[in-house]
Amino acid sequence: MTLWLAIAIALIYSAGLFALAVAGDRGRIRLNETRSALVYGLSLAVYATSWTFYGAVGTAVTGGLEFLPIYLGPILLFTLGYPIVRKTLRLGKAMHSTSIADFLSTRYGKSGSVAALVTVIATIGLLPYVALQLKSVAQTLTELSPDIRQNIGTSDVVLAVAGIMALFAILFGTRSVDLTRHNRGLVLTIAAEAIVKLFALMIMAGFAIWLIWNIEPGSSAAPVNPAEIFAADQMDARFWVLTLIAFCAALCLPRQFHMTVVEATVDKPGRLMQWTFPIYLAITTLAVFPITMAGLAYLDGARSAPDMIMLALPLAQGLDWLAIAVFIGGFSAATGMIIVTTIALSAMITNDLVVPVVYRLRQGTGDSTLTMGQQLLWVRRSVVLGFLALAYLYYRTIDNSATLAGLGTISFAAVAQFAPGLIAGLYWKSANRNGMMAGLSAGFASWFLLLIVPAYLGGDPLIAISGDPLVSGVIISLVANISLFALVSVATRPNLVDQAQAASFVALDRELPQDKIGTSGKRVADFRLLLEQFVGSDNARATLTALRQTTGKGYNDLDRADAALVEMSERQLSGILGASSARSLIISTLEGDAVPLEEVVAMFDETSQRLQFSGELLQTAIENIDQGVAVVDQDMRLVAWNSRYVEMFGLPEELVIVGQPIGDLIAHNLGRTEPDGNLVAEEVEKRLGHMRAGRRHALEREQPDGRVLRIMGNPTPQQGYVTSYTDITADRRQEQALETMVEERTRQLTEANAALEKATRSKTRFLAAASHDLVQPMNAARLFTSALSEEIDDGNETSRQLVSQIDHSIEMADKLLRTLLDISKLDGGGLKPNPVTFSVQELFDDLRTQFEGRAADERLDLRVVGSSTWISADKGMLASIMQNLISNALRYTEQGRVLLGARRRGQKIELQVWDSGPGISQDDLESVFEEFRQLRSHSNSEGVGLGLALAQRLARLLGSEIQLVSTPDKGSCFSLTLPETAPETEPARPVAVPATPSGSFDDLEILCIDNEPKALEALSGLLTRWGCEVATATRLDEVETGCPDLLILDYQLDNDVTGDEIYAGLTERWGKKPPVILLTAEDTDATLALCRNLGFERLLKPASPMALRALMGSLVRPSSKKEKTADAAS
């Protein structure tokens, strides 16, 4: 189970590394300067492979302090020897080095032979090292599950690991031809693996300390004396030889050079970049001591399998989880090394072995460098696969008795051969290519004969100066290397390029002679003239002007040059010549010496590199864009173009050459469609005039073949001109198609909107007519019901209740009908708010009057909190909203009270209706405002769930929205907020006249006019029972009576005659204007305005008998009949 769990976790871990690398490459993980420096330092811990993870403990068990040099060497390099690293980093970045082979080749005359030899040595030397990592994976799997060989086979798992590492290296190390491009994903992944390694090691060290601390007397664990394991006499010749090769390997290993130089984002490392790596190694070193002692104390066979103590110790204690953690740490150590090594070696093999051969074979074939670059990516990927396949085969042949440390030291000794040439190349100007080749060849041959041959063929080395083959092999190979390197370098004369490169490398860190800046006698004019030679007169004057503004000094030509001027001049020249060449030129100027020839060559070479790089970058950039580009100089001659430009115009190759007058190309294009040579010449001269004048232009031109090109021209600072051509044919066709589609959609939408408006108007008219026709019989029914109620004896309570229920049902049907009509008006846009200013108290008084009787019937306490605030809103709409909210509160509240009040909210007033009802759950808070949505309550709910939906829509018309806060079983609060306004002088409200008591309408003459006979019959019957004398008519010519005490009119009569027209005809006949009640089903602004203008009172059908009786009592005094009789008698 431990084995399969470990494999599963390793696969998940690998997938996590892939995800981290993808996130880093896509820029999803952004690092500030401090974190970037920390990640850089951690990525250097790729040095800590499975050798240092497992093998260090194994070496400590068998050799004591012999494990220490592998850590001590790089610690010394990054502390005492850090100037070497710093200079290598600066030079590597300045020279755009892609590998250690490229770096050494650049130093030694840009020699391909040096690069090839370094690549061969690195490949041969590191093949055992990569195989060592695969061996460590196999050993750890066997340690986790000894019977793995019978189940799936160790080699199969190792092959899968090699395949995963190859895939990772291909995906994240061979994605770009540009090897100097920073691989963020790779660096982040290696840094993450470093953290995992250190975490696993620290957990193991802590566990080991706990085991040592808890050794009990008499237990199987035997205490270990550290002095017996680690002794000073172990620091012998082997110790210092190992320290030396570790010192060299920390920079010369291809993977270390790749992470230290190629993947660095800056060329001047700070303290965090310098110290993170040695501190990491110091912590790792300290962890080895307790693990070694615990292994010897608790494991009987520790010395027989020392490399596996890291895993054996937790397994022996039954801690499988710790063993898996250690396995993942070792897995990280192995995979990190494999990935970076294969990426670095694939670049070296491709660039320094494959590319030169391919280049020679392809000379004269006409293949573009862009195509070749893409093919080389596949070559590099094939190299990754091939190298890992060789490492796997090598792993299959490794003697199982070979220790991890033994394999590692052989590889370290190989790459140590690069150190003499690298260090000498940084500081010794006489070191040259011939010396490098001789020394490196001698060192490699000695390494092969004295270390490789005895290790694989057996027997004693050919030459030995010590009993330890490693000591003999390393010392002899390095002595041979250094000796021949120095002798040949001194004895031979380097070529000019070699001298130039030596000058560039060695002079990089030359310091400006500060003591000569003030005593050299150089004037401002000397540096001005120097700058003019390289940057031009204008730029030189601008530089001096900027310096004057910065320092406040005059800097006249005869003034002495100071440090500020010297530094400014060096910065300006660095941009043209490069840092090292600029430094050499400034020093020569100060010292008054001629610049040596090799340094002059170096200057030109470095400048040439920069120009070549810029030119290649420009050509690559314009070749990889969709636009055609043509660049001309100040003489209107072609200097740069891309293949897209040639393709667009079908230009012959012999015509498109550097120096070709652009006018000839323009004439060639125009001549295809314009036969008149004079017109062509005029058009050519016109376009050349635009270019010479440096005028920008942008136009679109349709070509004879139907293509549409967007042409844009811009002048360059050097009085040249750049023209770009973009094929926008597809865009134009899409635009035309889109415009046609838009026009068609616009037409369809216009027709659909017109049809919708027509349907809405039809629906509104239908509902209005339907509501009018439906209200008439309901009005009659309600009046008949009232009349029937008065006919029933007081003792017949059952019949009276039945009549009351009928009346209530008619009232609810009327409310539903009016709600539907209001919704119809909202949908049709027929409702428009008419805001007026009024007091909130006035609204509250009306609402109290309307609902206090119902509240009393329901045995509920209706409380109204007085308010002195004023608001501006449509009073009718707001009243309708509040009526709905209060009605709902009374309906759903079983006991307790309903509270109506107002609160100030800044410049607004919040009207609130509280109830102590059952409350509403959170899931239903939004749905209560949906149409036809009702919630269950304690009683049978009336209506169909339209009230709140209508109230919310009305609230939105008023610019507000109903808010709901509710707690189940405690109650709810509905509220809406409206702007507060300043109070106005409140008009005197009409004083309500108490309803005339029963019997006070005796002999009251009333004329009722309605086009509905049944409604007239019901109204007449009711009024008659109230003691009134009633006359009825359906139209004007049926009226035969004189002026009555009260006129009750319908509004909409037959033949489109309205109630106000009937009223006008009657008052003209009578010469008097009796009080009028407009009894109508038309709940519209028109009828309301009509009543206000004519002094009518409006009562909506179906009318409540109580409301009709109260309204009649307010219009006609009880004594009106007697007064009328007295008037007639007089």
Secondary structure, DSSP 8 states (H G I E B T S, - for coil): -HHHHHHHHHHHHHHHHHHHHHHHHTT-S---HHHHHHHHHHHGGGG--HIIIIIHHHHHHHHGGGGTHHHHHHHHHTTTTHHHHHHHHHHHHHTT--SHHHHHHHHTTT-HHHHHHHHHHHHHHHHHHHHHHHHHHHHHHHHH-TTHHHHT-HHHHHHHHHHHHHHHHHHHHSS-S-TTS--HHHHHHHHHHHHHHHHHHHHHHHHHHHHHHT--TTSS-----HHHHS-GGG-SHHHHHHHHHHHHHHHHSHHHHIIIIIT-S-SS--HHHHHHHHHHHHHHHHHHHHHHHHHHHH-TTTTTSGGGHHHHHHHHTT-HHHHHHHHHHHHHHHHHHHHHHHHHHHHHHIIIIIHHHHHHHHTTS---HHHHHHHHHHHHHHHHHHHHHHHHHHHHHS-TT--HHHHHHHHHHHHGGGHHHHHHHHH-TT--HHHHHHHHHHHHHHHIIIIIHHHHH-S--SS-SSSSHHHHHHHHHHHHHHHHHHHHHHHS---HHHHHHHHHHHGGG----HHHHTTS--BHHHHHHHHHHHH-HHHHHHHHHHHHHHH-----TTSB--HHHHHHHHHHHHHHH-HHHHHHHHHHHHHT----HHHHHHHHHHHHHHHHHHHHHHHHHHHTSSSEEEEE-TTSBEEEE-HHHHHHHT--TTTS-TT-BHHHHHHHHHHTT---HHHHHHHHHHHHHHHHHT--EEEEEE-TTS-EEEEEEEE-TTS-EEEEEEE-HHHHHHHHHHHHHHHHHHHHHHHHHHHHHHHHHHHHHHHHHHHHHHHHHHHHHHHHHHHHHHHS-TT-HHHHHHHHHHHHHHHHHHHHHHHHHHHHHHHTT------EEEEHHHHHHHHHHHHHHHHHHTT-EEEE-----EEEE-HHHHHHHHHHHHHHHHHH--SSEEEEEEEEETTEEEEEEEE-SS---GGGTTGGGSTT-----SS---S-S-HHHHHHHHHHHTT---EEEEETTTEEEEEEEEEEE----------------TTTTTT-EEEEE-S-HHHHHHHHHHHHHTT-EEEEESSGGG--S---SEEEE-SB-GGG-BHHHHHHHHHHHHS----EEEEES--SHHHHHHHHHHT-EEEESS--HHHHHHHHHHHS-TTHHHHHHHHHH-
